[in-house]
């Protein structure tokens, strides 16, 4: 398995967490031997969620920009936004 950050080797490790006096909980996670990046199931799921939310936001902003461009084309406004602010002459 390759690390998502540096493409280094990921190894499986076990973590024992003490919850109470006589109670402990074991968790499994992966750790990169190069950069130390650690991932467990919860970190992996949260990163996937964040990535999908970011993708959805990018798609919606692209759709909005495309819609604005189409509206300008229909209205006959073919000039670039930068040229519309410039008033020539001195």
JOLIN-V603527 format. One record per residue. N is the residue number from 0. RES is the residue in one small letter. PSI is psi as a letter, one per 30 degrees, with the letter a starting at -180 (999 if undefined). OMEGA is omega in degrees with one decimal (NA if undefined). D_LAST is the distance of its C-alpha to the last C-alpha in Angstrom with 2 decimals. Layout:
n,res,psi,omega,d_last
N,RES,PSI,OMEGA,D_LAST
N,RES,PSI,OMEGA,D_LAST
//
This chain:
n,res,psi,omega,d_last
0,x,k,-177.0,64.27
1,x,k,178.5,60.90
2,x,k,179.7,58.72
3,x,f,-178.0,55.49
4,x,e,-172.7,53.62
5,x,g,-177.3,54.94
6,x,g,178.1,57.23
7,x,l,-178.1,60.16
8,x,k,176.1,63.70
9,x,k,177.2,64.37
10,x,k,-179.9,67.88
11,x,k,179.9,69.64
12,x,l,-179.9,70.79
13,x,k,-179.0,72.75
14,x,k,177.0,72.00
15,x,j,-177.6,74.74
16,x,k,178.5,73.56
17,x,j,-178.8,76.05
18,x,e,-179.1,75.80
19,x,a,-178.1,78.88
20,x,e,-177.4,82.02
21,x,g,-174.9,83.60
22,x,k,175.6,80.84
23,x,l,-179.0,78.30
24,x,k,178.3,75.90
25,x,k,177.3,74.99
26,x,k,177.0,71.56
27,x,k,176.5,70.44
28,x,l,175.4,67.05
29,x,k,-179.5,65.51
30,x,k,178.0,64.17
31,x,k,180.0,62.28
32,x,f,179.0,64.14
33,x,e,-172.4,60.92
34,x,f,178.2,58.41
35,x,g,178.2,60.68
36,x,k,180.0,58.88
37,x,k,177.8,61.34
38,x,k,167.8,61.49
39,x,a,-176.3,64.06
40,x,e,-177.5,64.22
41,x,e,177.9,62.23
42,x,e,-179.7,59.37
43,x,e,180.0,59.28
44,x,e,180.0,59.19
45,x,e,177.7,56.45
46,x,e,176.5,54.26
47,x,e,178.6,54.80
48,x,e,-179.7,53.88
49,x,e,179.5,50.69
50,x,e,-179.0,49.74
51,x,e,177.1,50.41
52,x,e,177.6,48.43
53,x,e,178.4,45.45
54,x,e,178.2,45.77
55,x,e,180.0,45.98
56,x,e,178.0,42.83
57,x,e,-179.8,40.94
58,x,e,-179.0,42.25
59,x,e,177.9,41.32
60,x,e,176.5,37.71
61,x,e,178.3,37.51
62,x,e,179.6,38.96
63,x,e,179.2,36.46
64,x,e,178.6,33.48
65,x,e,178.6,35.12
66,x,e,178.4,35.73
67,x,e,178.7,32.09
68,x,e,179.3,31.04
69,x,e,178.9,33.69
70,x,e,177.4,32.66
71,x,e,-180.0,29.04
72,x,e,178.9,30.46
73,x,e,-178.9,32.76
74,x,f,178.4,30.04
75,x,g,177.9,28.03
76,x,j,-177.3,25.22
77,x,g,-179.3,24.90
78,x,l,179.3,21.44
79,x,l,179.8,21.47
80,x,e,-178.7,20.87
81,x,e,-177.7,18.12
82,x,f,-179.1,16.04
83,x,f,179.9,16.64
84,x,f,-175.5,14.90
85,x,k,174.8,11.60
86,x,j,-174.7,9.08
87,x,l,177.8,6.95
88,x,l,-179.9,3.77
89,x,999,NA,0.00
//
